[in-house]
Amino acid sequence: MTRGTGRQSGRTAENGNLDSDTPGLQDKQQVRFTTILTSLRQSGRVSVDTLSEQLDVSVVTIRRDLDALEQKGLLQRTHGGAVSIEPLFYEPFRRDRSFMAQVERAAEEKRRIGRAAAALVTPGETIALTPGTTTTEVIRGLPMNYNITVVTNTVNVAMELSKRKDVYVFVTGGHLHGEWFSLVGSAALRSLENMLINTMFIGADGMDANWGASCFNADEAELNSTMMRLARRRVAVVDSEKLGVVANWRICNANELNILVTDTNALDSAIEPFQRLGIDVMRV
């Protein structure tokens, strides 16, 4: 097959979108956009040559697609490809050692956990997330064009999803608390009344088979517990260093969880207590 999308007729407007008189080409471009952004969310980096081969179009077409996506603020162009945009929202915290330590600890494991958890989402779902580094990786891995509703009490999640026009974001009320930009308090709790959540992704400071999922802050534990009770499916996303750890405020009992997603460093002895409770454990 001749690679020809880049040579087909149809003008490209300055914003990177094809003219409205070529709807068929627009559809093909949107398919490419989805593939490019999905690959970017999975690996953090894409190359022109690889995408050209994968999508069977010319490198000129791929370069034009990447330029258009950069103009939309969805990626950053590099020589020969593109990379994910690091959120400017975090810029004031770049020199905060405690904040950066949270971001960098087990970063690759958290990325894998987040992508695996995001793959559990189905089109049209309403999902919710607790604050934290691992749950942030979940939202970075959400599939494209699934028309997902995201319920969050976390400002950084709302900011990161602001460019995703295919995601509806519901942010709770409340007052700002903690290093991970969470909203807590009575206003946040009231905003969740009468809400149905299909899947809840639970990050935690500790995950113990006897004590359950827990965190170090009472306000966050209360709000997270409320969201958890509204959810039909509960998915814990914690790296292996959190297994067996007990924090002082419980979010939920372990037997209330449906799935536990952790990394491949988790020992059999660490996950066995959760499996005995009937929890589906994924090591990624």
C-alpha positions as CSV (number, residue, x, y, z in Angstrom):
1,M,0.0,0.0,0.0
2,T,1.3,3.4,-0.9
3,R,1.5,5.9,2.0
4,G,-0.7,8.6,0.7
5,T,-2.6,10.4,3.5
6,G,-0.1,13.2,3.4
7,R,-0.5,13.5,-0.3
8,Q,-4.3,13.4,-0.5
9,S,-6.3,16.4,-1.5
10,G,-7.7,18.8,1.1
11,R,-6.2,21.9,2.6
12,T,-5.0,22.1,6.2
13,A,-6.0,25.2,8.1
14,E,-3.7,27.1,10.4
15,N,-5.0,25.4,13.5
16,G,-4.1,22.0,12.1
17,N,-7.7,20.9,11.3
18,L,-8.6,19.9,7.8
19,D,-11.1,22.1,6.0
20,S,-14.8,21.3,6.6
21,D,-15.3,20.3,3.0
22,T,-13.3,17.1,3.5
23,P,-15.2,15.3,6.3
24,G,-13.7,11.9,5.4
25,L,-10.1,13.2,5.8
26,Q,-11.2,14.9,9.1
27,D,-12.3,11.5,10.4
28,K,-9.0,9.9,9.5
29,Q,-7.1,12.7,11.1
30,Q,-9.0,12.3,14.4
31,V,-8.2,8.5,14.3
32,R,-4.6,9.4,14.0
33,F,-4.8,12.0,16.8
34,T,-6.3,9.4,19.1
35,T,-3.6,6.8,18.3
36,I,-0.8,9.4,18.8
37,L,-2.2,10.6,22.1
38,T,-2.8,7.1,23.3
39,S,0.8,6.0,22.5
40,L,2.0,9.2,24.2
41,R,0.1,8.4,27.4
42,Q,1.5,4.9,27.4
43,S,5.1,5.7,26.9
44,G,5.6,9.4,27.4
45,R,7.3,9.8,24.0
46,V,6.5,9.1,20.4
47,S,8.6,9.2,17.2
48,V,7.6,10.3,13.7
49,D,9.1,7.3,12.0
50,T,7.4,4.8,14.3
51,L,4.0,6.5,14.0
52,S,4.4,6.7,10.2
53,E,5.0,3.0,10.1
54,Q,2.2,2.2,12.6
55,L,-0.4,4.4,10.9
56,D,0.8,3.7,7.3
57,V,1.0,7.4,6.4
58,S,3.8,9.6,5.3
59,V,6.2,11.3,7.8
60,V,5.0,14.6,6.5
61,T,1.4,13.7,7.6
62,I,2.7,12.7,11.1
63,R,4.7,15.9,11.4
64,R,1.6,17.9,10.5
65,D,-0.5,16.0,13.1
66,L,2.1,16.5,15.8
67,D,2.3,20.2,15.0
68,A,-1.5,20.4,15.2
69,L,-1.6,18.6,18.5
70,E,1.1,20.9,19.9
71,Q,-0.9,23.9,18.9
72,K,-3.8,22.4,20.9
73,G,-1.5,22.1,23.9
74,L,-1.7,18.3,24.0
75,L,2.0,17.5,23.5
76,Q,5.5,19.1,23.1
77,R,7.3,18.6,19.8
78,T,10.9,17.4,19.8
79,H,13.4,16.5,17.1
80,G,12.0,13.5,15.4
81,G,8.8,13.2,17.5
82,A,7.0,14.5,20.6
83,V,6.9,14.1,24.4
84,S,4.2,14.5,27.0
85,I,3.8,18.0,28.5
86,E,4.9,18.3,32.1
87,P,2.1,20.2,33.8
88,L,2.9,23.8,34.3
89,F,0.7,23.5,37.4
90,Y,3.6,21.9,39.2
91,E,6.1,24.6,38.3
92,P,6.0,26.4,41.7
93,F,6.9,23.1,43.4
94,R,9.9,22.1,41.3
95,R,12.3,23.2,44.1
96,D,10.2,21.7,46.9
97,R,12.2,18.7,47.9
98,S,9.4,16.9,49.8
99,F,7.0,17.4,46.9
100,M,9.5,16.2,44.3
101,A,10.4,13.2,46.5
102,Q,6.8,12.1,46.3
103,V,6.7,12.5,42.6
104,E,9.9,10.7,41.9
105,R,9.6,7.8,44.3
106,A,8.7,4.6,42.4
107,A,7.8,6.8,39.4
108,E,8.1,4.0,36.8
109,E,6.1,1.6,39.0
110,K,3.4,4.1,39.5
111,R,3.3,4.9,35.8
112,R,2.7,1.1,35.0
113,I,0.1,0.8,37.7
114,G,-1.7,3.9,36.4
115,R,-1.8,2.7,32.9
116,A,-3.0,-0.8,33.9
117,A,-5.7,0.7,36.1
118,A,-6.8,3.1,33.4
119,A,-7.3,0.2,31.0
120,L,-10.0,-1.1,33.3
121,V,-12.3,1.9,32.4
122,T,-15.1,1.3,29.9
123,P,-16.8,3.9,27.7
124,G,-19.3,6.2,29.4
125,E,-18.2,5.4,33.0
126,T,-18.2,7.9,35.8
127,I,-15.0,7.4,37.8
128,A,-13.6,8.9,40.9
129,L,-10.0,9.2,42.3
130,T,-8.4,9.9,45.6
131,P,-5.5,12.4,45.7
132,G,-2.0,11.2,45.1
133,T,0.8,10.4,42.7
134,T,-0.4,7.0,41.6
135,T,-4.0,8.1,40.9
136,T,-2.6,11.0,38.9
137,E,-1.0,8.4,36.7
138,V,-4.4,6.8,36.3
139,I,-5.9,9.9,34.7
140,R,-2.8,10.3,32.5
141,G,-3.6,6.9,31.0
142,L,-7.3,7.3,30.4
143,P,-8.4,6.1,27.0
144,M,-9.3,8.7,24.4
145,N,-12.8,9.4,23.3
146,Y,-14.5,7.2,25.9
147,N,-16.8,10.1,27.1
148,I,-15.7,9.5,30.7
149,T,-16.9,11.6,33.7
150,V,-14.2,12.1,36.3
151,V,-15.2,13.0,39.8
152,T,-12.3,14.5,41.8
153,N,-11.5,16.5,44.9
154,T,-8.0,17.2,43.6
155,V,-7.1,20.4,41.9
156,N,-4.2,19.0,40.0
157,V,-6.3,16.3,38.4
158,A,-8.8,18.9,37.2
159,M,-6.0,21.0,35.7
160,E,-4.4,18.1,33.9
161,L,-7.7,17.1,32.4
162,S,-8.6,20.6,31.3
163,K,-7.3,19.9,27.8
164,R,-9.2,16.7,27.4
165,K,-12.4,17.7,25.6
166,D,-13.6,14.1,25.7
167,V,-13.6,14.0,29.5
168,Y,-16.2,15.7,31.7
169,V,-14.7,16.8,35.0
170,F,-16.7,17.3,38.1
171,V,-14.7,19.0,41.0
172,T,-16.0,18.9,44.5
173,G,-16.2,22.0,46.6
174,G,-14.3,22.3,49.9
175,H,-11.2,24.0,51.1
176,L,-7.7,23.3,49.8
177,H,-5.6,21.1,52.0
178,G,-2.3,19.3,51.8
179,E,0.6,18.8,49.4
180,W,-1.5,17.1,46.8
181,F,-4.0,19.9,46.3
182,S,-7.0,18.1,47.7
183,L,-10.3,19.7,48.5
184,V,-11.9,18.6,51.8
185,G,-14.6,19.6,54.3
186,S,-18.3,19.7,54.6
187,A,-18.8,21.4,51.3
188,A,-16.9,18.7,49.5
189,L,-19.0,16.0,51.2
190,R,-22.3,17.7,50.3
191,S,-21.3,18.0,46.7
192,L,-21.2,14.2,46.4
193,E,-24.8,13.6,47.6
194,N,-26.9,11.5,45.2
195,M,-24.0,10.7,43.0
196,L,-23.3,7.3,41.5
197,I,-19.7,6.3,40.7
198,N,-19.0,3.3,38.5
199,T,-15.4,2.9,39.4
200,M,-13.4,4.4,42.3
201,F,-9.6,4.4,42.1
202,I,-8.1,4.5,45.6
203,G,-4.6,5.6,46.3
204,A,-3.4,5.2,49.9
205,D,-0.5,5.8,52.3
206,G,-0.9,2.3,53.5
207,M,-2.6,-0.9,52.3
208,D,-3.0,-3.7,54.9
209,A,-5.2,-6.8,54.6
210,N,-6.3,-6.4,58.2
211,W,-6.6,-2.6,58.6
212,G,-7.5,-1.8,55.0
213,A,-6.6,1.2,52.9
214,S,-5.5,4.1,55.0
215,C,-4.0,7.6,54.9
216,F,-2.4,10.1,57.4
217,N,-5.1,12.8,57.2
218,A,-8.5,12.5,58.8
219,D,-10.3,15.0,56.4
220,E,-9.0,13.2,53.3
221,A,-9.9,9.8,54.8
222,E,-13.5,11.0,55.4
223,L,-14.0,12.3,51.9
224,N,-12.3,9.3,50.3
225,S,-14.5,6.9,52.3
226,T,-17.6,8.8,51.2
227,M,-16.6,8.5,47.5
228,M,-15.8,4.8,48.1
229,R,-19.2,4.1,49.5
230,L,-20.8,5.6,46.4
231,A,-18.8,3.4,44.0
232,R,-19.9,0.1,42.5
233,R,-16.4,-1.0,41.8
234,R,-13.4,-0.2,44.0
235,V,-9.8,-0.4,42.6
236,A,-6.8,0.2,44.9
237,V,-3.7,1.5,43.1
238,V,-0.7,1.3,45.3
239,D,3.0,0.5,44.7
240,S,4.5,-2.5,46.5
241,E,6.2,-0.4,49.2
242,K,2.7,0.5,50.5
243,L,1.6,-3.1,51.1
244,G,1.5,-4.1,54.7
245,V,1.7,-0.4,55.8
246,V,-0.8,0.9,58.3
247,A,-1.7,4.7,58.4
248,N,-3.8,6.1,61.2
249,W,-7.0,6.9,59.3
250,R,-8.8,4.2,57.5
251,I,-10.4,4.8,54.1
252,C,-12.0,1.4,53.7
253,N,-11.7,-2.2,54.8
254,A,-9.6,-4.4,52.5
255,N,-12.6,-6.7,51.9
256,E,-14.5,-3.8,50.4
257,L,-12.0,-3.7,47.5
258,N,-12.6,-5.5,44.2
259,I,-9.2,-5.1,42.5
260,L,-5.7,-4.3,43.8
261,V,-3.2,-3.0,41.2
262,T,0.4,-3.0,42.3
263,D,3.8,-3.5,40.8
264,T,5.9,-6.6,40.1
265,N,8.1,-6.0,43.1
266,A,5.3,-7.2,45.3
267,L,6.1,-10.5,46.9
268,D,3.7,-13.4,46.9
269,S,3.6,-13.2,50.6
270,A,2.5,-9.6,50.4
271,I,-0.4,-10.1,48.1
272,E,-1.6,-13.5,49.4
273,P,-3.6,-12.0,52.3
274,F,-5.5,-9.8,49.8
275,Q,-6.2,-12.8,47.5
276,R,-7.6,-14.7,50.4
277,L,-10.2,-12.0,50.8
278,G,-11.3,-12.5,47.2
279,I,-9.6,-9.4,45.8
280,D,-8.3,-9.7,42.2
281,V,-4.6,-8.7,42.4
282,M,-2.8,-7.4,39.4
283,R,1.0,-7.1,39.4
284,V,2.2,-4.9,36.5
